[in-house]
Amino acid sequence: MTGNWTYSRDNGKSSPLQRSGMKARREFRNRDRVQVAILDTLVDRSEYGMTVFEVRSHVDADIDELETALSDLKADDLITVTTEGNRTLIKPDERIIPDETTANEEDNSLLDRIRERFPL
């Protein structure tokens, strides 16, 4: 596996290990931390999808948390599960994937947004 990996902390709790890259749209980030980690991971590989084992290797959660999160995301139609040959792949719904302008807007820091609003 290649790429930049980051480990983030959330108020002293263990947060998901995620590959740095694109993240799910902001409106889908108010969910459980495991669900958000799954969505972020899937967005990064949205073109090809991921197996459950690949998702599990990218998200720091036990199997029960992962199963519950995947089930909830599927029930809310935020992920699709397809079988290709002998592989079961999980892909994010199109609504989750940010377009280029949305991704760039979310990358702006608070300071950048203040500068845009109040030019000095």
N, C-alpha and C positions, 0 to 999 in steps of 0.2 A: 504494500500500500504506500502510495506517495501522497505528498501534500503537506500543508501546514496544519498542525494539530494544536488545539488549545484546550486547557483545562480551566474552567471557570468555577468560581465559588459563589454560593448564594446564601448569605447570612449564616455562614458556618456550616451549612448543609452541603452534602456532596451534590454537585450539579452534573448534568450529562456531559460526557466527553464528546466533543463534536469537532468535525472538520471545519476549519474556518472557510467560509465561502458564502454563497447566497443563503438567505434565511427566508422562512415563510413570511407572507404578508403580515403586516402589523395587526390587522383585524382578526387574525387567527392566533395571536400570541397570548391571549388572555385565558389560556387553557392550563390544565395540569402540566407541571414541568416535564414529565415524561412524554406527554403528547406533543408538546412544543419541540422537544428534542427530536422526536421521531419525524415530525413535519420538516424541521430544519434539515435533518439528514436526508430525507427523501427529496427535498427540493434540490439539494446539491447533486443528486443523481436522478433527476426526474425523467430524463430521456430514456434510461434503460431500466429503471426500477431496481429494487433490491430484494434479496431473499430475507426471510426472518433472521437467519443467522448473520447476514451482513448488517441488518438493522441492529441486532443485539450487540454486535462488536463495536458499533458506533455510539450506542446510547448506554450510559451507565445506570442500569436499572435491573432489578432481579426479574426473573422470568414471569412471575405473577403480575408485577407492575406492567411489564411489557405487554403481556397478554391482555390485560384490562384496557390499557391505553389503545392498543390496536383495535380491540373490539369496539371501544367508544368512537374512535375515529372512523371506523367502517360504518357504524350505525348512523353517524352524522354525515355520511357520504363525502368525507374529506380524503379518503384513500380508496383506491380500487385494488382488488386482488385478482390477478390473472394467472393462468397456468400456461406456460410455454414449454412444450416437451415434458420433461420430468421436473421442471423448476416452477415453483410458485413465486411470482414476483409481486411486490407491493409498490404502487406508484401513487404519488400525490394527485389529488384532483387539480384541474387546471386553475381553479380559483385560488389555490394556495401559492402558486408560483408567481412571484413578482415580475412585472415587466421591467425593462431597463430603467425607465424614468422613476418608477417606484423604488427600485433597488438603490438607485443613486440618491434619491431623496432621503431614504432611511439611513444612508451612510453619513449624511451631513451631521456634524456635531451640533450641540446646542449653541456653541459659540458661533458657528457658521450661520445658523438660523437667526441669531440675534443680529449679526452683521448685515444680513440681507434685509431684515426688518428695519433696522436703524442704521443706515449708512453713516459712517464717520468721516 
